[in-house]
Structures are given as C-alpha cells and as structure tokens.
Amino acid sequence: MTELPKTFDPADIESRWYEHWESNGLFRPERPDATPFTIVNPPPNVTGSLHIGHALDNTLQDIVIRYERLRGKDALWVVGTDHAGIATQMVVERQLNAKQQKRTDFTREEFVAKVWEWKAESGGTITGQLRRLGCSMDWANERFTMDEGFSKAVVKTFVELHKRGLLYRDKRLVNWDPHFRSAISDLEVETVETKGGFWRFRYPLADGVTLADGSDHIVVATTRPETMLADMAVAVHPDDERYKDVIGKEILQPITGRRFKIVPDEHADPALGSGAVKITPGHDFNDFDVGKRAGFKAGDMLNMFDADANVVQTADGLIPDRFLGLHRFKRDGVDGAREAVVAEMKALGLLVPNITKDKEGEPVEADFEPRTIQTPFGDRSNVVIEPWLTDQWYVDAEKLAVAPMRAVRDGAIEIVPKTWEKTFFNWMENIQPWCVSRQLWWGHQIPAWFGSPAEWFDFSKPMHERAYDPTAALPSFVAESEEEAIRKAEQFYRENGNLEGKNFSVAVADDAGINVDGANVVATIRRDPDVLDTWFSSALWPFGTLGWPEQSEKLSRHYPNDLLISGFDILFFWDARMAMQGMEFMGDVPWKKLYLHGLVRAADGQKMSKSKGNVVDPLGLIDKFGADALRFFMAAMESQGRDVKMDEKRVEGYRNFATKLWNAARFLQSNGVAASTSHEAPAAALPVNRWIIAETVATVQTIDTALADLRFDAAANAIYHFVWDQFCDWYIELTKGAMDDETRAVAGWAFDQILVMLHPFMPFITEELWHLTGDRANALIVAQWPQALAAVDSEAQAEIDWLIRLVSAMRTARTELNVPPGAKLPVIVRDASEETHRRLDRQGVALARLGRVESLTFGEPPAGGAAQIVVDEATFILPLEGVIDIAAEKTRLAKALAAAEKERDGLGGRLSNPSFVEKAKPEAVAKAREDHAEKTAEAERLKAALDRLG
C-alpha cells in the first residue's frame, strides 16, 4: 500500500492508466466461456474531432461496457471510424488547393492514394481523443469502413440487394450540392432562414380561354422565379370554384412559349396567394410528386440546370439562348437566371408588383414581397442545395422496413425511451426510396458497369437499322468483381444481340462502346464512377465489423449485438438502416435494445452552434476538471427523453466529488484501513458497521436496477449520494475515534465496493485508488462487481437513520437560530419510547460528538426559551436561555419570514397570471417557478425555526 499524495491530480493519472489498460489487453480480456455482451460505437468520421455530443454518447457506452465487464461478461465494444465521403474529400481537396492544385489535376487513383496518405498521417485524431475520454474500446480490432474486409461486405451487400430486386437505378429528384457536384443525404442538408422574396407573375391562358371573372391569365407566385424556364404545369385545387372551368386548359408560358395544362391537385392551397401554383417537377420535391400525379414520367420531366447549377437547354429545346449558361443566382456581380427572368417578365408587363405604403401612407411599388425563406444549404459546402433530376441508385427501403417494424412491435427490438416508437413507425411507414449513390471519388465505388444498347450488337441488321430509344436506360452489370461483370455483359449481348459469325469479347474501358474489326467485335463496358453513400456502408456496422460475409465463431457469438446507444438525431439515417440491413442479411435484429439519448445543449437550452458561439469543447473541460468529472456529469444529467443542459459549474462540482473520494481514502489510510481481502461483507456487530453494509448492498441493488433500465442519471445519483452522504459524511464521522478492527475491516470492504461501483462512471480515479490503497492481484477494470447478497440489517439501518435524522435536525436548528458553532448545549428528552432510550444508550457518545451535546437528561425542561425538535415520537429540547438573545432572534426570524412570504406570494401571483405563463419566454417562466419554489421552501424553514422558539 502506497501513501496517497495530498492532492488529486487527474492529468497525472489519466494517460498512465489508459496506456496500462490498452497495452495489457484489459479492454478485451480472454473470456471464451463467459456470456458475451456486445455493443458497437457509432463510427465517428475519420475527419472528426471530439465534440460534446461524442462525449455524451461514448461516456454512456463506456459506462455500460465497463459495468458488464465487471460483471464477468465477454464484453466487446466494437470501435472504428467512418470514411466520411464528402467530409474527407473536402479536407484533402483543401490541402491541394493550398498548393494551387485541384482534384482534377490527378487521376482518380492518384487522388484516392492521396486520401489514404492523409488518413495515415492525420486520420486518427478522434480515436486519440476517445482514449482521453476513457473509452475502453477493443482497439486491437479497430475497423474502418474502407478497410479490405469491410469493403468486401459493402460490395456483397450491393450486389445481393440488386439480385433480390431491392436495389435499382432510377431517375428522381435528389438534394444536389453544386459545390461538390454530388447528391447528398438529408442529414447533410441544413435548413437556414434567409432573406428572400415572393414574386407574382401573370401566366396567359392559351386559345382565348378566360376565367369566370373574365381574366385572360392566372397569377402564380414563387420564391424561385428562375425555375419557370422549366415549368410543366399550373396546379389548382380541384374544389377551387375560381378555376374549375379551366382545369385541363392550357397556359402559354411567356418566355419559353411552352404550352402546358392546368391540372387539379390538392397541393394547391386556395387560401394561399391566388391559389394557383406553377409546377416545375424537375426542380422541386413537392412539384415532382404533383408531376407524377399529373402523369409525367420522370424521364420526361425537364431539367434546366447542369451539375454546377448553370442554365442548360431542356429536352424540348425551348429555353432562349440568352438564358443559357447563366448561373441560377447573381454571382460575382453578374446577374443570374433569377434576375434575367424577373427582368424579362417585368418588360413583358407580366410582373405583378408588390404594393406597400411608406410612412406618409403613400404607395410604394417593388418587384417582390420580402420573405424569410427556409433555405436548404449543404452543411459542408455552405451553398444552396438544388433539387435536381438525375439518375441514381436507390434501395427499396419500403420493403426493407417491414421486418424492423415487425421486430419493434413484437419486442425483438426494444426502443428506450419507448416514446420514440411513435416517431420510428411514422418515418418507417412513410419511408421513401433511399438514394445511395454519390458523385465523389473517395468512397466505395459502385460495383456496376454500364454497356452500350443491345441493338448495336444485332448484326443481322444493317447499321442504320440498329436504332435504339435514346431515353431508355443503358444496360448495367452489377457484379462483385470486374471478371464477373465481363461474364455478365458477354452473356447479355449474346442473348440480346445477334453475333452469329462474329468473334465476340467484352473488355473494360473508360467509355462504353463497340469496336468492330471485320469478324472481331469487342464490347467495352465502363465502371460506374460514383461511390456509395457512407450511410450505406455504416448500415452494415453490427455484422460487417464481425467479419461478415465470412461466417465465423466471432460473428455467431456477437451477433445480434446486445445494445445500441445512439443520438436520436440519427435514428433514421443510421439506426433504422442498420435494422433493415441486419434483418435482410443476418435474418435477425442487429441489437436487442436501442437507447436514444438527447442532445447536449447550451446552459440556456439553445442548440449549440459555431455561429452562436456557444459550442463547448469537451477536451477543454477534461483539461480543466479531468475526464472523470466530465463523464460523471454526462451520466448524472442523462435523463431519458430529455436533452442535457451544459453546466460547467456542475462539472466542477463532480471534480470536487472526486476530491472528496480522494480525501476519504487518505483518511481511511491514516487510520489503518487497508484493502479488503474478501468479496463478501465482513462479519459485524456494531450497528454503524451493520448499517454501512446494508447501505452498500442497497446501493448495488439500485445501480443494478437503474442500469438494467438504462437510467444513467438514477445510477449516477445513487452512487453519488452513497459516497458523499452515507459514507463520507456520516460513516466516517460516526466512526472517527472508534476505529477498532471490525470497523477497519468493514470500512475497507465498503470502500472497495465504492471503487468498483464508481469505476464505470469515473474509471481513472477509481483505478488509481484501487492500487494505492492495497496490493491488488488484478486491475480494477477487470475486478468483480459487488454481489447484493448480504442480508440487509433493517434494525441497524433504522437505528443509524434515526441518529442521522436527529443530528441533522439539531444542526439545522442551531444554524437557523444562530447558536454559536462552538457552544455545547444540554438536551432534555421527553416522551421517549423504550426503543429510543436503548438507542440513546448505544449512540449517546456519537450524538454528543456530532450534535455538540453537553448533557442528555429525561423529563421536563427548565423555564425559558428553548428549541424543540421532534424525531419520531420523542421531543428533544435544547434550552437557549443565555446562549442567544431569544427576543432578538424571534424578531429576526419574523422579519425574514415576512420578506420570504412576500416574495413567494409575488411570484405566485405572476405564475397564476395566464398572460405571463403563455406570453413570457419559456426560460423566464421556468426561472419564476424555480424562484417560487425556493422562496416557498425558505418561508417554511423560517416558520419552523420560529415555531421551535415557542
């Protein structure tokens, strides 16, 4: 046993113990015969660094895995990182830009090689930071979504989904990022309020048709006037009396001259504007759906932008040349398509001006009505996202969603908190096809090869007769390897062409085509240059990390996982997709329980963001207070169904808690208390020792129950109050000066149990104290979890609880009545039962020391002022004559009581006013409620103190 230093220094111990755990393989001890317990971490982006959300998510996971490891399980916490397609490509491109280079200066292979170089040099930042947090992950088997084995799983999944008819190529609208020239996921779109406008235009009715009121036009309104160059319809509500007679009639688009029909659709709101909506299905998600309902095929919808969001000619060739090449918005001082369209409509007299009045009441005319627009931006590119019609690969999520929904309904997957089930079902029941292709170079390249039309290989016809439909999809060959793709292509062309008399072969090239040299015919196929959405690969995480598609003992032993801990914000992007892929390919749920935690918010409840300047750096908190304090804060504040409000003072408080534990260890060491030699509680005769044993057992039971229910706050608060209140404040106080051999044995045992119970929450300080307080055969991380088997001594519990209540009441009375701290008072006991007499006999010495009691007698008190304390049936009287000025004290208390009651009633009045509760800011109402509760408690306390003086 080593003498403990006087002060606790987190920085000194954290790196030392983490290196010891990892280098000795203690995160995954050999336990082949133990019950497996498996969790996987949400793989952070390889480009990432630890943020406060990571700190919460990984702290909760580490608590669970350390707890199960202490319980003897074969605990596996799968760790790895995600290749993060767009984020990583952006980082490397920025490095190239700094050298006046760009991605396209290199071949795809050269650029990808540079990304791998970057990963080797800089891609491990976040894994080092997870170590600082104390995460006990299986680093020896760390995975990466682009490693060879995992890539094999990704390719296998794509090919199998395609074989099963669950993955296909389609033309649909996607979130298009013009900066990256790629489709992006909904998660990568950030909606921002921007200043925009609402333009109104007159669309002429064709063929002399008029409305019921005689108008020869329909007024449409839009926030995106540039898209009218690709308009294909005007929609009105089918029940709108103004337009019933013109449904099916045609509009003449004034700039392009395009004719299109007025269609009925409930998307048009009669109460909004004119009730007529221009429909551009190639550039708006709502319009796309309206277009489909109106009978437009996706292949016939007009696309007026290229990948950079510049105007290009549409399929019908009706966009005037003067608009071609314009960017959608004004850029670098040059007007874009938006400005050009508005100017032309205004010149044609078809712009409906927005009329307002100035301060003098005079009319003011403007081209548009200013509006605040909810605008989608790429979260990394910071450019406006364009809904864009393009060919992409899609997964039939609707079919894959059936099995996970059944699993949740049947209880095979338990969602905690259960309130998230409704959200889960609502999304899954309305799920849309999942776009899984991205136009990037970094990522899993799609295992599909495109060929030329089969008609080109029908040599029974002359060349000019081998025509094909240019709008038809080109043949594609989905395969796990290039060799397999060539075999599939060869079979396809032999079956669908006419190659009689030809020497036919297939080769892979940069372009798909046909080469004919006499009797020799070569079909070239090209690989799809796109890569897969990173969520596609991470959806395989629960089984791809265990070696699938290879079958192994590890896979069968650790799949399904036992638990997934995840932020609610990726329920659909990751959790639901893992459930889909796991049940499709493994035939079982990916995990038995899904725990969804909230967000970490700023102290005022606002969402953290760099723009608000309220982001908290967890590494800074670790530097300041230690990882243990931050971890305990996260656990104590994690209440199911609620977000965590960041509070640095609370983190500091848990740093003080660690210091309290350290000082308790020093006290025990100075009193000859050593580490326990038994996992079971020592024999004890003294009530105080029987009491602390019972309290220890009760705490174990509480923590076990709380963690079984994933109530991290309840578990943390149970160990906190046991350590601070029962053990440090009361047990140590009650045993001071009375450290016999029994008490030393019990104290050493109880402190050992504390270290084990606290270890999942505060691993560093507990491991340090475990070794400083005794010569241990094993590290604490692989110790044995306390067994709540000791008989609970209810008699001893009741007696010590009674003593604590009595001492606490005496101390409260002395404080409230301004009794000098050093003053010892006589105590007269009245109406005491026989049990209370026996307790006073046994605990008299402790009561005298802790309650500063001069003498203890039974009977009636002497005349004069006194404080009266009632505990159970007995009254304890503390004579105060000559100790304090009783009259002055009564006056002081009465004055303070009146002030507290006045403030309480004033706050109560505000809270009973519906106008205040409904109209005031939520934080103001919450503050008023807190203050009201505080003043109510203060008034009650002062009233009780005044009553004690009689």
Secondary structure, DSSP 8 states (H G I E B T S, - for coil): -----SS--HHHHHHHHHHHHHHTTTTS---TTS-EEEEE----BTT----HHHHHHHHHHHHHHHHHHHTT-EEEEE-EEB--HHHHHHHHHHHHHHTT--GGGS-HHHHHHHHHHHHHHHTTHHHHHHHHHT----GGG-EETTSHHHHHHHHHHHHHHHHTT-EEEEEEEEEEETTTTEEE-GGGEEEEEEEEEEEEEEEEBSTT---TTS-SEEEEEES-GGGGGG--EEEE-TT-TTTGGGTT-EEE-TTT--EEEEEE-TTS-TTSTTSEEEE-TTS-HHHHHHHHHTT--GGGS---B-TTSBB---TT--S-GGGTT-BSS-BTTB--HHHHHHHHHHHTT-EE-EEEE-TTS-EEEESSEEEEEEEEEETTT-SB-EEEEEEEEEE-HHHHTHHHHHHHHHTSSEEESTTHHHHHHHHHHT---EE-EE--SSS-B-SEEE---GGGGBTTS-GGG----TTS---EEE-SSHHHHHHHHHHHHHHHSB-TT-EEEEEE-SS-EEEEETTEEEEEEEE---EE-HHHHHTTHHHHTTTTTS--HHHHHH-SEEEEEEEGGGIIIIIHHHHHHHHHHTSS-SEEEEEEE--EE-TTS----TTTT----HHHHHHHH-HHHHHHHHHHH--TTS-EE--HHHHHHHHHHHHHHHHHHHHHHHTT----S-SS-----SHHHHHHHHHHHHHHHHHHHHHHTT-HHHHHHHHHHIIIIIIIIIIHHHHTT---HHHHHHHHHHHHHHHHHHTTTSHHHHHHHHHHTS--SS-GGGS----TTS---HHHHHHHHHHHHHHHHHHHHHHHTT--TT--EEEEEES--HHHHHHHHHHHHHHHHHHTEEEEEES---SS-EEEEEETTEEEEEE-BTTB-HHHHHHHHHHHHHHHHHHHHHHHHHHT-HHHHHHS-HHHHHHHHHHHHHHHHHHHHHHHHHHHT-
